[in-house]
Amino acid sequence: MHRHRLLRHAGTAAALATLAALTATPATAAAALDVVAVDFAQRTGPVHGGATGMLYGLSDPGVPGDSLLAGARPRTIAQKAPDGDQHPNGDALVVADGFFAAGGEEVVIYMQDVYSQWPYENRGIDDYLAKVDTMVRKVVRERPRDKDKFVWVPFNEPDGIWYQDWAALKQKFFDDWKLVFERIRSIDPDARIVGPNEAAYNPGRLRDFLTWAKDASCAGGNCLPDIMAWHELQRDKLASYRGHYEHYRAMERELGIGPLPINIDEYGNRRDMSVPGQMIQWISLFEDTKVDADMAYWTYAGNLDDHAVRTRQANGGWWLLKWYADLTGETVRATPPRLNVADTVQAVAAIDESARRGTILVGGGSEPVQLDIAGLDPAVFGKQVDVVVSRTTWTGYEGDALKPPVTATRRATVSGGKLRVDLPGGDVMAAYRVTIVPASGAEPEPDAPWTVSVEAESAALTSAQAFNQDTTANPQLYATSGRRDVGAMNRVDSAVTFPVTVPRDGRYRLGIYQGANKAPGRHALFVDGKLNQIVQYSANLGWTYRGRTDVDVELTAGTHELSVRTSADGASRLPGSDITLDRFDLTEVTGAERAVYSADEARLSGGARITREAKGPAIALGGDALATFFVAASEDGYYDLTLTYRAAGAGELPVRVDGRAIRGLRATHPGEGSSRARVYLPAGISTIDVSGPARLELRGLTMVRVAQADAAVHRIEAEQATRAGTVNVVNVPATSGSNASAGAYVGNIGNGPGNTLTLPRPDGFGPGEYVLVVHYANADRNTGHPYNTDVISRFLDISETGGTTTRGVFRHNYAWDNFWPQATPLTLTTGAGAVVLGNAAAYGPDVDRLELARLVLETDNRSRG
């Protein structure tokens, strides 16, 4: 049960390390503990990695960002039929290249999504066959080399659409299945077909179908699908799925078919998506049974099924997907206290003997967790191990999450292959990653800052109301911390007030979890009764589709009263102040933003491998070996990226940031060294690819924010740029809660070749690699779908006069006066050609301001002998 208390959890890094004590000998669990047994000696098969596929997780090329997609690395995605009308984007062929480039393996095509209505309009099988013919021919024609990566779903949820009455329509379904099956195979004899893809596991219908399909004749063979699929869409399926899986496999054996690969191509509820403690439960089900599974599409296309913030930022749930995608080697037996009970602690564990690393992902319960670990083979792990515990929790659907903090570490002696790790309770929405490796180098240390969380409903409320958001009773509600929130903030004296006690003088970051209903807005933050600042909120999808807004406050050690109010002067409400509030996180800020990515956090390819010598883990590079890091930046700007290594000799260090080469990095001498590049990174996830000369040992990557370097960025308000054609300036009314800078923005760009906005090149910005940041608004969407929000991306063609053109994509961001930054990489080839933004074929987004930054400001290389 989630605890509803004012201060839900608090602690310094040291206190958190005490909470997560790591003990080398087993102990009897207290009654309040959830005990999870992990046995690294009991292998359960190669890591499959199929549990985090996505239905409509992608919408357009670049939405979501390529690095965000690659980090989550879904094995499968399910998307609409080519040129389908069900949704305005998400076309399987349009998103395929980006998906495959990010490591994806299989695109599941929902063929009936060629139709515009939900449930699908039934125009007869002949109409459908004509559409089947067109879409299959298009895939075969346009993807001759990789058409085998596209698989076909003839019918989506036939138990609810077209064939509900099984007694009357069973034979009709069999006949139609045969017709569609044979039409697909007549065009592509090797096509793989998925089905029956019903909305739930229906054993009677499924037995009838399989019994018929194994004996029927389709295209010269039987009529069985190549991939078995059904949906698991409700909370109770967390308890019943394993029974469904076992029943199905027994049915296969009885009927003498299969075993077929399985894709549960829709799973989960709204309350699950983005919540690490919920998603680990689903991941454990599907990884244990080694099937593919695609998260359900409840909200809108292109946000990784609620795991992407804006275009390229990650929320807390994304980090769990990333941790899961990082697993290598073989899974091992992980036994929770209650295996088939919804909303309880569950776990996935894996061992990679070549990397000498064990990993446990665990979460989903509210009580403290005791990990009883066995099977730590000394030939793999040695006699002493380093244990590192990281934590990710819910940050809202549109709440940015940086690299998860290390909450506890320990160098422990292993006795009899056993170890105990204790994890704190109190946060049912959290998940933990526990890594165990042979001890080497310096003992690891926690890096979690002091933090405290306050539930809004537990604070003192003035002219506001607490509302129940019981996601257990109704899992189709969006996730809410504590399952309650505060709304009706619609009077001049509405306020949420709470005390906090901080340990030291200094700067603290207040994270406000809020829902601004399709419009930006503002609140006033008071500290100890005095106005501290106006808080500017971005628009959200709705009252309960939370974002998180961060503001910094200076506090002295001791107790303070914080108050979030709808009025700054007590006489008038701030624009857009009727905003729901869910939770407040107050976190100590110590120095510049800094994150360390160790060798164990890189993904390796091309023969790269982990070594563990006296000075700690390192990645052996050389030849085609590649180490890939996924780094998180909190804001647009310059960061120092520093690589540390031991080199066998001098040589170039090829480094790419989001695929763009960073030149000038090299090992200058044999021995220990470091190389640094000051690089402009957009807010969110970036991919850093590192290779090196033969026998170079890469120890890790450190990222540090260098805010003072942002002075090198060229900034201009859009209304000060050169406008042409229909492009016009829009002044923001005082009644708007808009975040438009300087009170104005520019609209009507595009929809004709002459309707452009031109940014002159400033002095000193000659040929080279750049990043253009456009602060934009786009609230374009279709309407009419019963539950999906059919958002539409807009595009700008960004042209260098005398040079090339790059297309920038701008996803829906909820309101026309709500501006987000979106970065587009540019390669400028002329000395002074202006940068022109337009779109001859359609309207682009509205634009507030522009920022042009060189990709790299400086590099240096140092040798330490």
HUSULLIN-V960941 format. One record per backbone hydrogen bond with DSSP energy under -1.0 kcal/mol. CO is the residue of the C=O (numbers start at 1). NH is the residue of the N-H. E is the energy in kcal/mol with one decimal. If there is no record, write none. Layout:
BEGIN
CO/NH/E
CO/NH/E
END
This chain:
BEGIN
3/5/-1.1
9/453/-1.2
11/451/-1.3
12/16/-2.7
13/17/-2.2
14/18/-1.8
15/19/-2.3
16/20/-2.2
21/422/-2.3
23/420/-3.2
30/33/-1.8
34/370/-2.6
36/372/-2.4
37/335/-3.3
38/374/-2.9
39/42/-1.4
42/333/-2.0
45/331/-2.8
50/293/-2.5
53/295/-2.9
54/78/-3.0
56/302/-1.4
57/304/-2.2
59/90/-2.2
60/63/-2.7
63/59/-2.1
63/60/-1.1
65/69/-2.2
66/70/-2.7
67/71/-2.3
68/72/-1.7
69/73/-2.5
75/105/-2.3
75/106/-1.7
76/54/-1.3
77/108/-3.6
78/56/-3.1
79/110/-2.9
80/92/-2.1
81/84/-2.4
90/80/-1.5
91/95/-1.9
95/99/-1.9
96/100/-2.8
97/101/-2.4
98/102/-1.3
99/104/-2.4
100/103/-1.7
106/77/-1.9
107/151/-2.8
108/79/-2.5
109/111/-1.2
109/153/-2.3
110/81/-1.2
110/113/-1.2
111/114/-1.4
112/115/-2.2
113/86/-2.2
114/85/-1.0
124/128/-1.7
125/129/-2.8
126/130/-1.8
127/131/-1.4
128/132/-2.7
129/133/-2.5
130/134/-1.7
131/135/-2.4
132/136/-2.4
133/137/-2.0
134/138/-1.8
135/139/-1.9
136/140/-2.5
137/141/-2.6
138/142/-2.8
139/143/-2.5
146/149/-2.2
147/150/-1.5
149/107/-2.8
151/109/-3.2
152/194/-3.8
153/111/-1.4
157/160/-1.9
157/161/-1.5
158/163/-1.1
164/166/-1.5
165/169/-2.8
166/170/-1.8
169/173/-2.5
170/174/-2.3
171/175/-2.7
172/176/-2.6
173/177/-3.1
174/178/-2.2
175/179/-2.1
176/180/-2.6
177/181/-3.1
178/182/-2.5
179/183/-1.8
180/184/-2.5
181/185/-2.4
182/186/-1.7
184/188/-2.6
188/191/-2.1
192/152/-2.4
193/226/-2.4
193/227/-1.8
195/229/-1.2
197/157/-2.9
198/231/-1.8
202/206/-2.8
203/207/-2.4
204/208/-2.1
205/209/-2.5
206/210/-2.9
207/211/-2.5
208/212/-2.1
209/213/-3.3
210/214/-2.2
212/216/-2.0
213/223/-2.8
218/221/-2.0
221/218/-3.5
227/195/-2.2
228/263/-2.7
229/197/-2.1
232/268/-1.7
234/237/-1.8
235/238/-1.9
236/239/-1.2
236/240/-1.5
237/241/-2.3
240/244/-1.9
241/245/-2.8
242/246/-2.5
243/247/-2.4
244/248/-2.7
245/249/-2.5
246/250/-2.1
247/251/-2.2
248/252/-2.4
249/253/-2.1
250/254/-2.4
251/255/-2.4
252/256/-1.3
252/257/-2.1
261/228/-2.7
262/292/-2.4
263/265/-1.7
264/294/-2.2
266/232/-2.4
267/296/-2.5
269/272/-1.3
269/273/-1.3
272/275/-1.9
275/278/-1.0
275/279/-2.8
276/280/-2.2
278/282/-1.2
279/283/-2.9
280/284/-2.1
281/285/-1.4
282/286/-1.9
283/287/-2.7
284/288/-2.0
285/289/-1.3
286/291/-2.1
292/264/-2.6
293/53/-2.7
294/267/-1.0
295/55/-2.0
299/789/-3.6
303/307/-2.1
303/308/-1.9
307/315/-1.2
309/313/-2.2
311/65/-3.2
312/685/-2.7
313/309/-3.0
314/401/-3.0
315/319/-1.1
317/321/-1.7
318/322/-2.6
319/323/-2.6
320/324/-2.5
321/325/-2.4
322/326/-1.4
324/327/-1.2
329/47/-2.5
330/351/-3.0
331/44/-3.0
333/39/-2.5
335/37/-2.4
346/363/-1.9
348/361/-3.3
349/332/-2.1
350/359/-2.7
351/330/-2.7
352/357/-1.9
357/352/-2.8
358/436/-2.8
359/350/-2.5
360/434/-2.8
361/348/-2.4
362/432/-3.3
363/346/-2.7
366/426/-3.3
368/34/-2.9
369/423/-3.3
370/36/-2.7
371/421/-2.0
372/38/-2.5
373/419/-2.3
374/40/-2.8
375/377/-1.5
377/380/-1.6
377/381/-3.1
378/382/-1.5
383/414/-2.8
384/439/-2.4
385/412/-2.6
386/437/-2.0
387/410/-1.7
388/435/-2.4
389/407/-1.8
389/408/-1.4
390/433/-2.4
392/431/-2.7
405/391/-1.8
406/447/-1.9
406/448/-1.4
408/389/-2.9
410/387/-2.8
412/385/-2.9
415/418/-1.6
417/376/-2.0
418/415/-1.1
419/373/-3.0
420/23/-2.1
421/371/-3.5
423/369/-1.9
427/430/-1.6
429/277/-2.0
430/364/-1.1
431/392/-2.6
432/362/-2.2
433/390/-2.6
434/360/-2.4
435/388/-2.1
436/358/-2.6
437/386/-3.0
450/588/-2.5
451/11/-1.3
452/586/-3.0
453/8/-1.7
454/584/-2.6
455/458/-1.2
456/459/-1.3
460/497/-2.5
462/495/-2.3
465/487/-3.1
467/485/-2.2
469/471/-1.3
470/474/-2.1
474/477/-1.9
475/271/-2.3
480/483/-1.7
481/484/-1.1
483/469/-3.0
485/467/-3.1
486/581/-2.7
487/465/-2.4
488/490/-1.8
491/494/-1.6
494/566/-2.0
495/462/-2.6
496/564/-2.7
497/460/-2.9
498/562/-2.9
500/560/-3.3
502/558/-2.5
506/555/-2.8
507/589/-2.7
508/553/-2.9
509/587/-2.3
510/551/-1.9
511/585/-2.3
512/549/-2.5
513/582/-2.8
514/547/-2.9
515/580/-2.0
516/518/-1.7
516/540/-2.9
521/537/-3.3
523/535/-3.3
524/565/-2.9
525/532/-3.2
525/533/-1.4
526/563/-2.4
527/530/-1.5
530/527/-2.8
533/525/-2.9
535/523/-1.7
537/521/-1.2
540/518/-2.0
544/546/-1.4
546/398/-2.8
547/514/-2.0
549/512/-3.0
551/510/-3.4
553/508/-2.9
555/506/-2.5
558/502/-2.8
560/500/-2.6
561/528/-3.3
562/498/-2.7
563/526/-3.1
564/496/-2.1
565/524/-2.9
566/574/-3.4
574/577/-1.4
575/522/-1.3
577/579/-2.0
580/515/-1.8
581/486/-2.9
582/456/-1.8
583/513/-2.7
584/454/-2.9
585/511/-3.6
586/452/-2.0
587/509/-3.4
593/705/-2.8
595/703/-2.9
597/701/-2.6
598/601/-1.7
599/602/-1.4
603/628/-2.6
605/608/-1.4
605/626/-2.6
609/620/-3.1
611/618/-2.2
613/616/-2.0
614/441/-1.6
616/613/-1.2
618/611/-3.1
619/698/-2.7
621/695/-1.1
622/625/-1.7
626/605/-2.0
627/690/-2.9
628/603/-2.6
629/688/-3.0
631/686/-2.5
633/684/-2.7
637/681/-3.0
638/706/-2.6
639/679/-2.8
640/704/-1.9
641/677/-2.1
642/702/-2.4
643/675/-2.1
644/699/-2.5
644/700/-1.2
645/673/-2.6
646/697/-3.0
647/671/-3.2
651/667/-2.8
654/691/-2.3
655/662/-2.9
656/689/-2.6
657/660/-1.8
660/657/-2.6
665/653/-2.7
667/651/-2.3
671/647/-2.8
672/864/-3.5
673/645/-2.3
674/862/-3.3
675/643/-3.0
676/860/-2.2
677/641/-2.9
678/857/-2.7
679/639/-2.5
681/637/-1.7
684/633/-2.6
686/631/-2.4
687/658/-3.1
688/629/-2.7
689/656/-2.3
690/627/-2.6
693/696/-1.7
696/621/-3.0
697/646/-2.2
698/619/-2.5
699/599/-1.0
700/644/-1.9
701/597/-3.5
702/642/-2.8
703/595/-2.3
704/640/-3.0
706/709/-1.4
707/710/-1.8
708/711/-1.2
709/712/-2.1
710/713/-2.0
714/852/-2.8
716/850/-2.9
717/720/-1.8
718/721/-1.1
722/758/-2.8
724/727/-1.4
728/747/-2.7
730/745/-2.2
733/736/-1.8
740/743/-1.2
741/744/-1.3
743/732/-2.7
745/730/-3.4
746/847/-2.6
747/728/-1.8
749/844/-2.9
752/755/-1.4
754/756/-1.3
755/750/-2.2
756/724/-2.0
757/837/-3.3
758/722/-2.1
759/835/-2.7
762/765/-1.6
768/828/-2.6
769/855/-2.5
770/826/-2.4
771/853/-2.5
772/824/-2.4
773/851/-2.0
774/822/-1.5
775/848/-3.5
776/820/-2.4
777/846/-2.3
778/813/-3.2
780/792/-2.1
789/791/-1.8
790/782/-3.0
794/810/-2.7
796/808/-3.3
797/838/-1.5
798/806/-2.7
799/836/-3.3
800/803/-3.3
804/800/-2.4
806/798/-3.5
808/796/-2.2
810/794/-2.5
815/818/-1.3
820/776/-2.8
822/774/-2.6
824/772/-2.7
826/770/-3.3
828/768/-2.5
834/801/-2.9
835/759/-3.6
836/799/-3.0
837/757/-2.2
838/797/-4.0
839/751/-1.7
839/752/-1.3
842/751/-1.9
846/777/-2.0
847/746/-3.2
848/718/-2.3
849/775/-2.6
850/716/-2.3
851/773/-3.3
852/714/-2.7
853/771/-2.6
855/680/-2.8
858/678/-2.9
860/676/-3.1
862/674/-2.5
END
